Amino acid sequence: MGHAVDYGAFVEKAPRSMPSNIKMGSLALMVIGILAAGYGFMTAPTRTGGAFIVNFMYWAGIAQGGMMLAVALVIVKGRWGRPLKRMCEAFGLMMIPMYLLLMVFYLAGGIGIYEWAHWDHHEFGHLHKWVYFFGSEDSHSPMFFIARQAVLLGTLIVLNILFIRASVRSDMGVAKEKYGWEPQGIAAFFGNIGGWKGAEAEIAQSTKTQARLAPVIGIAYSIIFTVMAVDVSMSLMPHWFANMFPAWYFMSCIWSGFVFLAIYSMLFRSTLKIEGALKPSLYHDLGKLTLGFTMFWAYTLFAQYLPIWYGNMTEETVQFLIRTELAPWSTLSRVVVMLCFLAPFAMLTSRGLKKVPAAYLMVTGVLAVGIWLERFLVNMPSVWKEETLPLGIVEIGMTLGFLGLFTFVVMKFLTSVPPLAFTDPFMQADPDHVHVVPSRLKGHHH
């Protein structure tokens, strides 16, 4: 039988504003990103547009992928990962700036990096493809393409916000009653406790609302990220298509979410004063899931590659040929397979390594770089036709800018509201769970 843990004790000690060193560091990274993007759009707009798409596919994937762990835990009534639930919700908020940046990019002329935006009917070859991009036979405005993404991603963000508000409200109300937390700024919106009905009723209502929203978000995520993978990424090569690509992308977003949840929780748990709530067993479980998704990524990559290669279908082989046979991409393909599969697979099969923070941080660091290079390899060759690898100050600077923005959003949220979902009944061990121990080990277990 599990013993009740007082998670409120962690919340009581938690910081109520963002530490200045984290704030200044993330703002400095954002300035680097803005300068790199400004310089890039003035000197090489197509290449810089490609770098933006790479970073959008990477960071939006991490944001929503991390959020999906909270959603999955609610759907299956999972308890093991609940201490990470609030951090998952903080990741979900990053979808708001990602959405705004994508819309600004499109409307400020970024749509020009898509070849099809400059084509006539005959260059498409298929009328249905024209209608998919422009909305009708007679239209030549990409507004249908932009509006579709605006509506779909906007819907997903609204669902995220409803879920997060339901989750935070009960925590915020109890934190105010017990520990004197005053909801201000972000917390006043997400932890709005107007019409407070008392802790018991609010916790029950919060649990019920999240349970209703979670399956809806799960279905919406799979549909919307499928469309996003086709529109934002696949359509950079308008004649290329692959049936498995969208599913490969949205499943790998959850994988990248797990990687960054591990990195951020290990880096910032002492700042948030929640080390005691994040046990080695939690990282062991998260590591096992990350290993599973690492294998799934490799499996789905090979499952795409094999039929395309042996079927020798012209529309589909061209994408793989450019990336696996032509310099400078062929070498990068091998690096991606090494960083995304071979190295993490070898390391994550160790049971002990997942419980050692420094070692686990190293593996997730390797994966974080590997997944970024994978997004780069998938998107950049579609817009960059030169013989050099477009990986320089602009690409690295923009990525650092997104890293700063991500850190700012996540830490701003986690220092404005209780950093643990401490009133969530599923934070505690299952009262009906019986832990069976062999008789020879009795007296030795904890």
C-alpha positions in Angstrom: 0.0 0.0 0.0 1.4 3.4 -0.9 2.0 6.1 1.7 0.5 9.6 1.0 3.2 12.1 0.0 2.7 15.8 1.0 3.4 17.4 -2.4 2.1 20.7 -1.0 5.3 21.0 1.0 7.2 21.4 -2.3 4.7 24.0 -3.5 5.0 26.0 -0.3 8.8 26.4 -1.0 8.5 26.9 -4.7 9.6 30.3 -6.2 6.8 32.7 -7.1 8.7 34.7 -9.7 11.3 33.7 -12.4 14.9 33.9 -11.1 16.7 36.8 -12.8 19.6 34.7 -14.1 17.1 32.5 -16.0 15.2 35.5 -17.2 18.2 37.4 -18.5 19.7 34.3 -20.0 16.6 33.4 -22.0 16.1 37.0 -23.1 19.8 37.2 -24.3 19.2 34.0 -26.3 16.0 35.6 -27.8 18.0 38.7 -28.9 20.6 36.4 -30.5 17.8 34.7 -32.4 16.2 37.9 -33.6 19.6 39.3 -34.8 20.4 36.0 -36.6 17.0 36.0 -38.3 17.1 39.7 -39.2 20.6 39.2 -40.7 19.5 36.0 -42.5 16.3 37.4 -44.0 18.3 40.4 -45.4 21.2 38.3 -46.9 19.7 34.9 -47.7 15.9 34.9 -47.4 15.2 31.5 -48.8 17.8 29.8 -46.6 16.6 31.7 -43.6 13.0 30.7 -44.4 14.1 27.1 -44.5 15.8 27.5 -41.1 12.5 29.0 -39.7 10.6 25.9 -40.9 13.1 23.6 -39.4 12.8 25.3 -36.0 9.0 25.5 -36.2 8.7 21.8 -36.9 11.2 21.1 -34.0 10.0 23.4 -31.3 6.2 23.1 -32.0 6.7 19.3 -31.9 8.5 19.5 -28.5 5.8 21.8 -27.1 2.7 19.8 -28.1 4.6 16.5 -27.8 5.4 17.3 -24.1 1.8 18.4 -23.6 0.6 15.0 -24.9 2.2 13.2 -21.9 -0.1 15.1 -19.5 -3.1 14.2 -21.8 -2.1 10.5 -22.0 -1.6 10.3 -18.2 -5.2 11.6 -17.7 -6.7 9.3 -20.3 -5.1 6.1 -18.9 -5.2 7.3 -15.2 -1.5 7.0 -15.1 0.2 7.9 -11.8 4.0 7.4 -12.5 4.4 10.6 -14.5 2.1 13.0 -12.5 5.0 14.9 -10.9 5.9 16.1 -14.5 2.3 17.0 -15.4 2.6 20.7 -14.7 5.8 20.9 -16.8 4.0 19.2 -19.6 1.3 21.9 -19.4 4.1 24.6 -19.5 5.3 23.0 -22.7 1.8 23.1 -24.2 1.8 26.9 -23.7 4.7 27.3 -26.1 2.3 26.5 -28.9 0.9 30.0 -28.5 4.1 31.9 -29.6 4.9 29.2 -32.2 1.5 29.8 -33.7 1.9 33.6 -33.8 5.4 33.2 -35.3 4.2 30.9 -38.1 1.3 33.3 -39.0 3.7 36.3 -39.1 6.2 34.3 -41.2 3.5 33.4 -43.7 1.9 36.8 -43.9 5.2 38.6 -44.1 6.1 36.8 -47.3 7.6 33.5 -46.0 5.0 31.6 -48.1 7.3 32.5 -51.0 9.8 29.7 -50.0 7.1 27.2 -51.2 7.6 26.4 -54.9 4.0 25.7 -55.5 3.1 29.3 -54.4 4.7 30.5 -57.8 3.3 27.8 -60.1 0.6 27.8 -62.8 -2.0 25.0 -63.2 0.0 23.0 -65.7 3.0 22.8 -63.3 1.0 20.9 -60.7 0.0 18.1 -63.0 -3.0 17.3 -60.8 -6.0 19.6 -60.4 -6.8 18.1 -56.9 -3.4 19.2 -55.7 -4.1 22.8 -56.8 -7.5 22.8 -55.0 -5.8 21.4 -51.9 -3.4 24.4 -51.7 -5.6 27.2 -53.1 -9.1 26.1 -52.1 -10.7 26.3 -55.6 -9.8 26.0 -59.3 -9.9 29.7 -59.9 -8.0 30.9 -56.9 -4.3 31.7 -56.9 -4.1 33.1 -53.3 -2.4 31.0 -50.6 -4.8 32.3 -48.0 -6.8 29.0 -48.0 -3.5 27.2 -47.1 -2.7 29.7 -44.4 -6.3 29.9 -43.0 -6.5 26.1 -42.8 -3.5 26.0 -40.5 -4.6 29.1 -38.5 -8.0 27.5 -37.7 -6.6 24.0 -37.0 -3.6 25.0 -34.8 -5.8 27.6 -33.2 -8.4 24.9 -32.2 -5.6 22.8 -30.7 -4.3 25.7 -28.7 -7.8 26.5 -27.3 -8.2 22.9 -26.2 -4.7 23.0 -24.6 -5.7 26.2 -22.7 -9.0 24.8 -21.5 -7.2 21.7 -20.2 -4.4 23.7 -18.5 -6.9 26.1 -16.8 -8.9 23.1 -15.5 -5.7 21.6 -14.1 -4.3 24.7 -12.5 -7.5 26.1 -11.0 -7.8 23.6 -8.1 -4.0 23.8 -7.3 -4.1 27.6 -7.4 -7.1 27.8 -5.1 -5.7 25.4 -2.5 -2.2 27.1 -2.7 -3.9 30.4 -2.0 -5.9 29.0 1.0 -2.9 27.1 2.5 0.2 29.0 1.4 -0.9 32.5 0.5 -0.2 32.3 -3.2 -1.7 35.3 -5.0 -2.6 34.6 -8.7 -1.0 37.4 -10.7 -0.2 37.9 -14.4 -0.3 34.5 -16.2 -1.4 32.8 -13.0 -4.5 35.1 -12.8 -5.6 33.8 -16.2 -4.7 30.1 -15.9 -5.4 29.9 -12.2 -8.5 32.0 -12.2 -10.3 31.1 -8.9 -13.4 33.2 -9.2 -16.5 31.5 -7.8 -14.3 29.1 -5.7 -16.5 26.3 -4.4 -14.1 24.8 -1.8 -11.2 22.4 -2.3 -13.1 19.1 -2.5 -15.7 20.2 -5.1 -13.1 22.0 -7.2 -10.7 19.0 -7.3 -13.5 16.7 -8.4 -14.6 19.2 -11.0 -11.0 19.7 -12.3 -10.5 15.9 -12.6 -13.8 15.5 -14.5 -13.1 18.4 -16.9 -9.6 17.1 -17.7 -10.9 13.6 -18.3 -13.5 14.9 -20.8 -11.0 17.1 -22.6 -8.0 14.7 -22.8 -9.5 12.3 -25.5 -10.6 15.2 -27.6 -7.1 16.7 -27.5 -5.6 13.3 -28.4 -7.8 13.0 -31.5 -7.3 16.6 -32.5 -3.5 16.3 -32.1 -3.3 13.3 -34.4 -5.4 15.0 -37.1 -4.0 18.5 -36.8 -0.4 17.5 -36.7 -0.9 15.2 -39.7 -2.2 18.2 -41.7 0.6 20.3 -40.4 3.3 17.8 -41.4 1.9 17.7 -44.9 1.3 21.5 -45.2 4.4 23.0 -43.5 7.0 20.3 -44.3 6.0 17.9 -47.0 4.7 20.6 -49.4 8.2 22.1 -49.5 8.7 19.4 -52.2 5.2 19.6 -53.9 5.7 16.5 -56.1 6.9 14.3 -53.2 4.5 12.4 -50.9 4.7 9.5 -48.5 1.8 8.0 -46.7 3.7 7.3 -43.4 5.4 10.7 -43.2 2.7 12.6 -41.2 2.4 9.7 -38.6 6.2 9.4 -38.4 6.3 13.2 -37.6 3.6 13.4 -35.0 4.8 10.3 -33.1 8.3 11.7 -33.1 7.0 14.9 -31.6 5.9 13.0 -28.5 9.4 11.5 -28.5 11.1 14.9 -28.6 8.6 16.0 -25.9 9.9 13.2 -23.6 13.5 14.2 -24.3 12.9 17.8 -23.4 10.8 17.0 -20.3 13.8 15.0 -19.0 16.3 17.8 -19.8 14.2 20.7 -18.4 13.0 18.8 -15.3 16.6 17.8 -14.5 18.1 21.3 -15.1 15.4 23.3 -13.3 14.1 21.0 -10.5 16.3 22.5 -7.9 15.3 26.1 -9.0 11.7 25.1 -8.7 12.4 23.3 -5.3 10.7 20.0 -6.5 13.8 17.7 -6.5 12.1 15.5 -3.9 9.1 14.9 -6.0 11.1 13.7 -9.1 12.3 10.3 -8.0 14.9 8.2 -9.9 12.1 5.7 -10.6 10.3 8.4 -12.6 13.4 9.0 -14.8 13.7 5.2 -15.2 10.1 5.0 -16.5 10.6 8.1 -18.7 13.8 6.6 -20.0 12.0 3.3 -20.9 9.4 5.3 -22.8 12.1 7.3 -24.6 13.8 4.1 -25.6 10.6 2.7 -26.9 10.0 5.8 -29.0 13.6 5.8 -30.2 13.0 2.2 -31.5 9.7 3.3 -33.0 11.3 6.2 -34.8 13.9 3.9 -36.4 11.2 1.3 -37.3 8.9 3.8 -39.0 11.9 5.4 -40.8 12.9 2.0 -42.2 9.2 1.1 -42.9 9.0 4.2 -45.1 12.4 3.7 -46.8 12.0 0.0 -47.7 8.8 0.1 -49.9 9.8 3.4 -51.5 13.2 2.1 -52.4 12.1 -1.3 -53.6 8.9 0.1 -55.3 11.2 2.6 -57.1 8.4 5.1 -57.3 9.7 8.2 -59.0 7.7 10.7 -56.9 8.8 9.1 -53.7 12.4 8.0 -54.3 13.6 11.5 -55.2 13.3 12.7 -51.6 15.3 9.8 -50.2 17.9 10.0 -53.0 18.7 13.6 -52.3 19.1 13.0 -48.6 21.0 9.6 -48.7 23.1 9.7 -51.9 24.0 13.4 -52.6 26.6 15.5 -50.8 26.4 17.2 -48.3 23.2 15.5 -47.2 24.4 11.8 -47.3 26.9 12.3 -44.5 24.3 14.1 -42.4 21.9 11.2 -42.9 24.4 8.8 -41.3 25.0 11.3 -38.4 21.2 11.5 -37.8 20.8 7.7 -37.6 23.8 7.6 -35.2 22.4 10.4 -32.9 18.7 9.5 -33.1 19.0 5.7 -32.9 22.3 3.9 -32.5 23.9 5.9 -29.7 20.7 6.4 -27.6 19.6 2.8 -28.1 22.9 1.5 -26.8 22.8 3.9 -23.8 19.1 3.6 -22.9 19.2 -0.2 -22.7 21.2 0.3 -19.5 18.9 0.2 -16.5 21.2 2.1 -14.2 22.0 4.9 -16.6 18.5 6.2 -16.7 18.6 6.7 -12.9 21.8 8.7 -12.9 20.9 12.3 -13.7 24.2 13.3 -15.4 24.3 10.2 -17.6 20.6 10.5 -18.5 21.1 14.2 -19.2 23.9 13.3 -21.6 21.7 10.8 -23.5 18.8 13.2 -23.8 21.3 15.9 -24.9 22.5 13.7 -27.7 18.8 13.0 -28.7 17.9 16.7 -28.6 20.7 17.5 -31.1 19.9 14.4 -33.2 16.2 15.3 -33.5 17.0 18.9 -34.5 19.4 17.5 -37.2 16.6 15.1 -38.4 14.2 18.0 -38.8 16.9 19.9 -40.6 17.6 17.0 -42.9 13.9 16.5 -43.7 13.1 20.1 -44.5 16.3 22.0 -45.6 17.2 20.1 -48.8 13.7 21.0 -50.2 14.6 24.7 -50.3 18.5 24.7 -50.4 20.0 23.5 -53.7 23.6 24.5 -53.3 26.5 22.0 -52.7 27.4 23.4 -49.2 25.7 22.5 -45.9 23.6 25.4 -44.9 24.5 25.2 -41.2 26.0 28.4 -40.0 25.5 31.4 -37.8 21.9 32.1 -39.0 20.6 28.5 -38.4 22.4 28.2 -35.0 21.5 31.7 -33.9 17.8 31.2 -34.7 17.8 27.9 -32.9 19.3 29.5 -29.8 16.6 32.2 -30.1 13.8 29.6 -30.0 15.6 27.9 -27.1 15.5 31.2 -25.2 11.8 31.7 -26.0 11.0 28.1 -24.9 12.9 28.5 -21.6 11.2 31.8 -20.9 7.7 30.5 -21.5 8.2 27.3 -19.5 9.9 28.9 -16.6 7.6 31.9 -16.5 4.6 29.6 -16.2 6.2 27.2 -13.7 7.2 30.1 -11.4 3.7 31.8 -11.6 1.6 28.7 -10.7 2.3 25.8 -8.4 5.0 23.7 -10.2 3.3 20.4 -9.2 -0.3 19.4 -9.8 -0.3 18.8 -6.0 -4.1 18.5 -5.6 -4.5 15.9 -8.4 -5.7 12.7 -6.7 -3.6 10.7 -9.1 -0.4 12.2 -7.7 -0.7 9.7 -4.9 0.0 6.0 -5.1 -3.0 3.8 -5.8 -4.6 3.0 -2.4 -5.7 -0.4 -3.8 -2.2 -1.3 -5.2 -0.6 -4.1 -3.4 3.2 -4.4 -3.7 4.2 -8.1 -3.6 7.7 -8.8 -2.3 9.3 -12.3 -2.3 9.5 -13.6 1.3 13.4 -13.8 1.2 13.5 -10.0 0.6 11.1 -9.0 3.3 12.5 -6.4 5.5 14.9 -5.2 2.8 12.5 -3.3 0.6 11.6 0.4 1.0 
